[in-house]
Amino acid sequence: MLDLFVGLGTESRPRRPSLRSGGRPVGLLKGRNQDVRALRSALADQGLTVKEIVTGETKRDDLDGILNACAGVVLPGSDWNINPFLFGAAPDPSIAQKYDHSRDELSFPLITKAIDEGIPLLAICRGFQELQVERGGHLIQNIAAVVADGVDHAHGYRHLDYRAADVHEVEISPDGLLKKILGNADPFRVNSIHQQGALLEELASGLKREAWHGRVIEAASVYGHPFALGIQFHPEFGRSKIQYRKIFAAYANAVRVYESNLELAPIERGPVYGTRVDRHLRPAA
């Protein structure tokens, strides 16, 4: 079996995985008019090609066929928040929020399928929040109103020209996936572009905390999964940072392992259905 963490030592630039030409792409969920060029470039730096799964154009029934052709799933951030109804809350009237039901229809079944079948999953910002909700967890709609830590967690959300700017430090779990990826558990500084978020004490069942700032979860992984990592920060907006590059390199290696295993024992996938939030997405019969 290939090593998920090959090339992730202490050198300044992780080695690019030698993916074969014509290998399976990773499925990248995106809004119809969403700019994902920075994320596509970060994945391309690691030799990965992308199949865009465009919300509003892709039907839920199409997901099975798309996943059959992919070797990984990537959920990017978004300017649109997750509808509080999906985690059992009423909208907070003190803040302006936009919701994207077409993304909800695709992101949650994609997460369920990736977890159930061991497909490499990288979930960024809103993607991490979707992972938290899909696993049955709760979100805080306005971090600033609940956590008095003096940090502007929505800094990059309000100042788009500074999305790559370091805003706060994160602590790393000494026994988690992220520590294996980075090669150490040294704290490091990250950008911050989110209004919603998850608290340590409300982390969903089945998720392992990987990084945090105070009470706010900054990264989590799925217990028992080879590579299902959710991160609250945006590594695609600061690819010169060694920690960010190592995250993308580890994800690419996980895709490589998964693709090799598929060639040895192809998986016949069933239809995509039965997510933990289906009761909210679809009306009762």
C-alpha positions in Angstrom: 0.0 0.0 0.0 1.2 3.5 -0.7 2.2 5.8 2.2 -0.3 8.6 2.7 2.4 10.8 4.1 5.3 10.2 1.6 7.2 13.4 0.9 5.8 15.2 4.0 8.9 15.4 6.0 10.6 18.6 7.2 11.8 19.8 3.8 10.6 23.2 2.8 8.5 22.0 -0.1 6.7 18.6 -0.2 7.4 16.5 -3.2 4.6 16.4 -5.7 2.9 13.0 -5.9 3.6 11.3 -9.2 0.1 10.8 -10.3 -0.3 9.1 -13.7 -1.4 11.0 -16.7 -5.1 10.4 -17.2 -5.7 9.5 -13.6 -9.2 10.1 -12.0 -10.0 13.7 -11.1 -11.2 14.9 -7.8 -14.8 16.1 -7.6 -14.9 19.8 -6.6 -18.2 21.2 -5.6 -18.7 24.8 -6.6 -21.4 27.4 -6.9 -22.6 28.4 -10.4 -20.7 31.7 -10.3 -18.1 30.8 -7.7 -14.5 31.6 -8.3 -12.4 28.5 -7.3 -9.3 29.4 -9.3 -7.1 29.5 -6.2 -8.2 26.1 -5.0 -7.9 24.6 -8.5 -4.4 25.9 -8.7 -3.5 24.5 -5.2 -4.7 21.1 -6.3 -3.0 21.3 -9.7 0.3 22.1 -7.8 0.0 18.6 -6.4 -0.7 17.0 -9.8 -4.5 16.7 -9.4 -7.1 17.3 -12.0 -10.6 18.6 -11.1 -14.1 17.6 -12.1 -16.4 20.5 -11.2 -19.7 19.6 -9.6 -21.7 22.8 -10.2 -24.6 23.5 -7.9 -27.8 24.4 -9.7 -26.7 22.4 -12.7 -25.9 19.0 -11.2 -28.8 16.9 -9.9 -28.5 14.8 -6.8 -29.3 11.7 -9.0 -26.1 12.5 -11.0 -23.8 12.2 -8.0 -23.4 8.4 -8.2 -22.1 8.6 -11.8 -19.8 11.5 -11.0 -18.3 9.7 -8.0 -17.7 6.6 -10.0 -15.3 8.7 -12.2 -13.5 10.5 -9.3 -10.9 9.6 -6.7 -11.6 12.3 -4.2 -14.1 15.0 -3.1 -13.2 18.6 -2.3 -15.8 21.0 -0.6 -14.6 24.6 -0.8 -15.7 27.6 1.2 -18.6 29.8 0.2 -20.0 33.3 0.8 -23.3 31.6 1.6 -23.9 30.3 5.1 -25.5 26.9 6.0 -29.2 27.3 6.7 -29.7 27.1 10.5 -32.7 24.9 9.9 -30.4 22.1 8.9 -28.9 22.0 12.4 -32.1 22.6 14.2 -31.9 26.3 14.9 -33.8 29.5 13.9 -31.9 32.2 11.9 -30.1 34.7 14.0 -31.9 38.0 13.3 -28.9 40.1 14.4 -26.8 39.2 11.3 -27.4 39.2 7.5 -27.2 35.7 6.1 -27.5 34.2 2.6 -28.4 30.5 2.1 -27.7 28.1 -0.8 -30.2 25.3 -0.9 -28.8 24.0 -4.2 -25.5 23.4 -2.5 -27.2 21.7 0.5 -28.8 19.3 -1.9 -25.4 18.1 -3.1 -22.9 18.7 -0.3 -24.5 16.5 2.4 -24.9 13.4 0.2 -21.3 13.9 -1.1 -20.0 13.9 2.5 -22.1 10.8 3.5 -20.9 8.9 0.4 -17.2 9.9 0.9 -17.3 8.8 4.5 -19.1 5.5 3.9 -16.9 4.5 1.0 -13.5 5.8 2.2 -13.2 8.4 -0.5 -10.6 11.1 0.3 -12.4 14.2 1.5 -11.0 17.7 2.0 -13.6 20.1 3.4 -12.6 23.7 3.6 -14.4 26.4 5.7 -18.1 26.0 4.8 -17.1 22.5 3.8 -15.9 21.8 7.3 -19.1 23.2 8.7 -21.1 20.9 6.4 -19.1 18.0 7.7 -20.0 19.0 11.3 -23.7 19.3 10.4 -23.8 16.1 8.4 -22.4 14.2 11.3 -25.2 15.6 13.5 -23.3 18.6 15.0 -24.3 22.2 15.7 -23.0 25.5 14.4 -22.8 28.9 16.0 -24.2 31.4 13.5 -22.2 34.4 14.7 -18.9 33.4 16.4 -18.2 37.0 17.4 -21.4 37.1 19.5 -20.6 33.9 21.4 -16.8 33.8 21.7 -15.1 36.8 23.3 -11.6 36.0 22.3 -10.7 39.3 20.7 -10.2 37.7 17.3 -11.9 38.9 14.1 -12.8 35.4 12.7 -14.6 37.0 9.8 -11.6 39.2 8.9 -11.1 37.8 5.4 -14.8 37.7 4.8 -15.0 41.5 5.2 -11.6 42.3 3.7 -11.3 40.2 0.5 -7.9 41.7 -0.4 -6.5 40.2 2.9 -7.8 36.6 2.6 -4.3 35.2 2.9 -3.4 37.3 6.0 -2.7 35.4 9.2 -5.3 36.3 11.8 -4.8 34.0 14.8 -2.8 30.9 16.0 -4.2 27.4 16.1 -3.2 24.6 18.5 -2.7 21.1 17.0 -3.8 17.8 18.5 -0.6 15.7 19.4 -2.1 12.5 18.1 -4.2 13.4 15.1 -4.2 13.3 11.3 -3.1 16.9 11.0 0.0 16.3 13.2 1.0 13.4 10.9 0.6 15.6 7.9 2.6 18.5 9.3 5.2 16.3 11.0 4.8 18.1 14.3 2.2 19.6 16.6 3.7 23.1 16.7 1.0 25.8 16.7 0.9 28.0 13.6 -1.0 31.0 12.4 -3.9 30.8 9.9 -6.2 33.1 7.9 -9.8 33.4 9.0 -12.8 34.0 6.7 -15.9 32.7 8.5 -18.9 34.0 10.4 -20.4 30.6 11.4 -18.3 28.0 13.3 -18.3 25.1 15.6 -17.3 25.0 19.3 -15.1 22.4 20.9 -17.8 21.3 23.3 -20.2 20.8 20.3 -18.0 18.8 18.0 -20.2 16.2 16.2 -20.0 12.5 17.3 -17.5 10.6 15.1 -15.3 13.6 14.5 -11.9 14.0 16.1 -10.6 17.5 16.9 -7.4 18.2 15.0 -6.9 22.0 15.6 -8.5 24.7 17.6 -8.3 28.3 18.7 -9.7 28.8 22.2 -13.2 27.3 22.0 -13.4 27.4 18.2 -12.7 24.2 16.2 -10.3 24.9 13.4 -9.9 21.4 12.0 -11.5 17.9 12.5 -11.2 14.5 11.0 -13.5 11.5 10.8 -12.6 8.6 13.1 -11.8 5.4 11.1 -11.5 7.1 7.7 -8.2 7.1 5.8 -8.4 10.8 4.9 -11.5 12.9 5.7 -10.3 16.3 7.0 -12.3 19.4 7.6 -10.4 22.7 8.1 -12.0 26.1 9.0 -9.1 28.1 7.4 -8.3 28.5 3.7 -5.0 27.0 2.7 -5.6 27.9 -1.0 -5.2 31.6 -0.2 -1.7 31.2 1.3 0.1 28.4 -0.6 3.5 29.8 0.3 3.0 28.6 3.9 4.6 25.2 4.4 1.7 23.9 6.6 -0.8 24.7 3.8 1.3 23.0 1.2 1.6 19.9 3.3 -2.2 19.7 3.7 -2.7 19.7 -0.1 0.2 17.3 -0.6 -1.2 14.8 1.9 -4.6 15.0 0.3 -3.1 14.3 -3.1 -1.3 11.3 -1.7 -4.5 10.0 -0.2 -6.1 10.3 -3.6 -3.3 8.4 -5.1 -3.7 5.6 -2.6 -7.4 5.4 -3.1 -7.0 5.3 -6.9 -4.5 2.5 -6.7 -6.8 0.5 -4.5 -9.7 1.0 -6.9 -7.6 -0.5 -9.7 -6.9 -3.6 -7.5 -10.5 -4.0 -6.4 -13.0 -1.7 -8.2 -15.9 -0.5 -6.1 -19.5 -0.8 -7.4 -21.3 2.1 -5.9 -25.0 2.2 -5.1 -27.2 5.3 -5.4 -26.4 8.3 -3.3 -29.1 8.8 -0.6 -29.7 8.6 3.1 -27.8 11.5 4.5 -28.1 12.6 8.2 -29.9 15.8 7.1 -32.3 14.3 4.6 -35.2 14.9 6.9 -34.5 18.7 6.5 -33.6 18.7 2.8 -36.7 16.8 1.6 -40.3 17.1 2.7 -41.9 14.2 4.5 -43.9 11.8 2.3 
